[in-house]
């Protein structure tokens, strides 16, 4: 569903990403590790379509369509959504209004808000005075309303306490259809769900792996994807040996 081939990206006069090849299939969740400044957020912003991240080589396709130079709004309509690490405060726009915009019309805002314990914040300006955990829940609420096919998560554990990590982790797992068994509405029988949602998650701590069963892990180091393996094996390697040795060992 998502295919990136030989991608090269610059910001200003600096090359941030080079020789990026990535394929994420329907139902898969990938985890992205890497030190600060390695280009992880830049990759997510490029996939989402922020124009300041200029693609100078390579190609990105989603659902069989070339999205390399497609604007952000068209990518969102196509089914790509993102949860930001540091989203802006938007004064004058209530969170309730934002959720309705993300849903493109009628939706049970109250019902969605209850799922992430966010009902009391709906009539506050978007992210105004929110704590780290509240910002993450606000981002998840907007994603739930949008219900995209492919979701980008930029450090969902960042600035979040342990109680909120549990709530955030469960919400992300639900968004990515990790609860593979559900109850049929008519027969009430337990039915195995076919996963179609895709995810790409940036993490430093790996806490999200306690809630989301990721399929593959990769390391982005110095602007290049260096290896692909089991996410927990990569995390253990990084913890024991550091990024540089991990890349050398697992490349």
Secondary structure as UniProt FT lines:
FT   STRAND          2..11
FT   TURN            12..13
FT   STRAND          14..24
FT   TURN            26..27
FT   STRAND          29..33
FT   TURN            36..37
FT   HELIX           40..48
FT   TURN            51..52
FT   STRAND          54..62
FT   TURN            63..64
FT   STRAND          65..66
FT   TURN            68..69
FT   HELIX           72..78
FT   STRAND          80..83
FT   STRAND          90..94
FT   HELIX           95..103
FT   HELIX           109..115
FT   TURN            116..117
FT   HELIX           119..121
FT   TURN            122..123
FT   STRAND          125..126
FT   TURN            127..129
FT   HELIX           132..146
FT   STRAND          150..154
FT   TURN            156..159
FT   HELIX           162..175
FT   TURN            176..177
FT   STRAND          181..183
FT   TURN            185..187
FT   STRAND          190..192
FT   STRAND          198..202
FT   HELIX           207..210
FT   STRAND          216..221
FT   TURN            222..223
FT   STRAND          224..229
FT   HELIX           231..250
//
